Amino acid sequence: MALRGDEKYVAQNRRARHDYLIESTIEAGIMLAATEVKVLRQGLASIAEAYATERDGTIFLINAHFPIYAAARVNHEPRRPRKLLLHKREINKLLGAVKRDGMTLIPLSIYFNERGRAKLDLGLAKGKRKADKRAAEKQRDWQRDRGRLLRERG
C-alpha cells in the first residue's frame, strides 16, 4: 500500500518480504493504550518478530515490542497481545486462508493515517524456501545490473 503525503511509517518489518511471499495485504486498526500511542509517535516500536493469530474469534498481534514510555506513571506491558480491529468478513477471510492454505499473518508496517489513527498493514503470506530466497536475490541482482548496463549505453 502506498502512503499518502501525511502518513508516515512508524515501524516496518523489513524481513517479512525476504522471508515470506506476500499474497495480499489488509489494513487493520490496533487497540492501543495511551502510553503505547506515545511510544509509536516517538517511532520506538518494533514489529520485526511479531505475528498475528486468532483467539476467541478475533485476531491479535503477538510479540510486537512497544517499549515503556519513560514519562508516564502508569505504563503498559511491552510485549502484550494487542487486538486488531477488523470487520467480521475480513476476519473470516483471513482465518479461512490460514486454516485452509497454511498461510501466515505477518505485520508489514505500522503507520498513522490522515485522521491520526494507528494502522497496521497485515500481510497474508506463505513462507519462502531457501531456493526461493536465492532466486529472488538473483532476480534483484540481475535487475540492478540491467539498469546499470542501460545507463552506460545511454
Secondary structure, DSSP 8 states (H G I E B T S, - for coil): ----TT-EEEEE-TTHHHHEEEEEEEEEEE---HHHHHHHHHT--B-TT-EEEEETTEEEEES-B----TT-SS---TT--EEEE--HHHHHHHHHHHHHH--EEEEEEEEE-TTS-EEEEEEEEEE--HHHHHHHHHHHHHHHHHHHHHHHH-
